[in-house]
Amino acid sequence: MQAAHNTAGPVGVDLAVCAFERMNTIKTLLIICSPGTISAAMTAAIESEFPWLSVEIVYDLPSALNECEHPVQLILADAVFASGLYANWPSFLSVHQEATPALLCHDDGTNPLQHPCMRDAEWVQGIVPFNVNLDVFLSALRIILKGGRYFPTTGSRAPAADTAPALQEKSEANFPSTTNGQVQGIEKLTKRENEILACMAMGNQNKIIAATLGLSEHTVKIHIHNIITKLGVHNRTEVVARYFEYKRKEGLDHANKLYQSDASRSLPRNE
């Protein structure tokens, strides 16, 4: 008994030290973008993929000059803020001393590499494409977070051939936040749409989805357009992020039901 008592203290201290060290390893991904660009589902997907990251979103450059709770590892700014970020980078670096900059680009036909501030391309760590499959977005982000440099071959992909013209235009409305009703919108999809959504979540392109499900690519495109419309999102990335959020909530609901069931069985019965 005495030996067990003697080891309890050091073990408790070790756990506290580990918790303190883990807290100190948390870094911030500071995203500068227009309101609604990054949804709650997208934030959840990023933090799930990179557990050491805490995502913080601001909507203008002055707000990004405020200190964050955790050290900023990466400042990911929408390409529209590129000029301001470049011109004021010394100020940002004085506040976020460990940070490196990267740009977030959309499939709007523009090429960030042709921007005047990109004449000094060494100042930016990379360009992260946004309107792409979630796995592509996370892979590009992973390369930059690990200290690598990522630049799409053309700076920004041309508008996807499988995207309906109406969806290529950036909506004036904000991206919707992920509420329970929006997450449950996935339940309104047809069986075929759910099959295609599952394939999209695996990062499969339309040609692979068509071959897997025995459909034509044209049919797959129509289904994807319908999925995007039903979920009220704007691109494949948001669709997949919504899917993962739905699966996460589904798992939590199942766990809660099991807990409530166990709790009800453990209650004393009145004889």
Residue pairs with C-beta under 8 A, 6 or more apart in sequence:
25 52
26 52
26 53
26 54
26 70
27 52
27 53
27 54
27 70
27 71
27 72
27 73
27 74
27 98
28 53
28 54
28 55
28 56
28 68
28 69
28 70
28 71
28 72
28 73
29 46
29 50
29 53
29 54
29 55
29 56
29 72
29 73
29 74
29 76
29 145
30 56
30 58
30 64
30 68
30 72
30 74
30 75
30 76
30 96
30 99
31 38
31 55
31 56
31 57
31 58
31 76
31 77
31 104
32 57
32 58
32 59
32 60
32 61
32 63
32 64
32 75
32 76
32 77
32 78
32 81
32 85
33 57
33 59
33 77
33 78
33 81
33 104
34 59
34 78
34 80
34 174
35 59
35 174
36 173
36 174
36 175
36 176
36 177
37 78
37 104
37 130
37 175
38 55
38 57
38 175
39 175
39 176
39 177
39 178
39 233
39 238
39 241
39 242
40 177
40 178
40 245
41 178
41 183
41 238
41 241
41 242
41 244
41 245
42 237
42 238
42 241
43 55
43 57
44 178
44 241
44 244
44 245
44 248
45 134
45 138
45 240
45 241
45 244
45 245
46 53
46 55
46 138
46 141
47 53
47 54
47 55
48 244
48 248
49 138
49 142
50 141
50 142
50 145
53 73
53 145
54 68
54 69
54 70
56 68
58 64
58 66
61 81
61 84
61 85
61 88
64 75
64 77
64 92
65 91
65 92
65 95
66 95
67 95
68 96
71 96
71 97
71 98
72 96
72 98
72 99
73 98
73 99
73 100
73 145
74 99
74 100
74 101
74 102
74 125
74 144
74 145
75 85
75 92
75 96
75 99
75 100
75 101
75 102
76 102
76 103
76 104
76 128
76 141
77 85
77 101
77 102
77 103
77 104
78 103
78 104
78 106
79 103
79 104
79 105
79 106
79 110
79 112
79 115
79 127
82 103
82 112
82 115
82 117
82 118
83 115
83 116
83 117
85 92
85 101
86 117
86 120
86 123
86 124
87 117
89 101
89 123
92 99
92 101
93 99
100 125
100 144
101 123
101 124
101 125
102 124
102 125
102 126
102 127
102 128
102 144
103 112
103 124
103 126
103 127
103 128
104 127
104 128
104 130
105 112
105 127
105 128
105 129
105 130
105 152
105 155
105 156
106 130
106 131
106 156
106 170
107 129
107 130
107 131
107 132
107 156
107 157
107 158
107 159
107 160
107 163
107 168
107 235
108 156
108 159
108 168
108 170
109 156
109 158
109 159
110 156
111 154
111 155
111 156
112 118
112 127
112 155
112 156
113 121
113 127
113 151
113 154
113 155
113 156
114 155
117 123
118 124
121 151
125 144
125 149
125 150
126 140
126 143
126 144
126 148
126 149
126 150
126 151
127 150
127 151
127 152
127 155
127 156
128 137
128 140
128 141
128 144
128 150
129 136
129 137
129 140
129 152
129 156
129 157
130 137
130 235
130 237
131 157
131 160
131 234
131 235
131 236
131 237
132 157
132 236
132 237
133 200
133 203
133 205
133 236
133 237
133 240
134 201
134 203
134 236
134 237
134 240
134 241
134 244
135 203
135 240
136 203
137 237
140 150
143 149
143 150
144 150
159 168
160 168
162 206
162 217
162 220
162 221
162 224
163 235
164 221
164 225
167 225
167 228
167 234
167 235
170 234
171 234
175 233
175 234
175 238
176 182
176 232
176 233
178 242
178 245
180 249
182 231
182 232
182 242
183 242
183 245
183 246
183 249
184 246
185 230
185 231
185 232
185 242
186 194
186 197
186 231
186 242
186 243
186 246
188 230
189 197
189 227
189 230
192 213
192 223
193 223
193 226
193 227
193 230
195 213
196 209
196 213
196 220
196 223
196 224
196 227
197 227
197 239
197 243
198 243
199 208
199 209
199 212
199 213
200 209
200 224
200 236
200 239
200 240
200 243
201 240
201 243
201 244
204 212
206 217
206 220
206 221
206 224
207 217
209 215
209 220
210 216
210 217
210 219
210 220
213 220
215 223
224 236
224 239
227 239
228 234
228 235
228 236
228 238
228 239
231 238
231 239
231 242
233 239
233 242
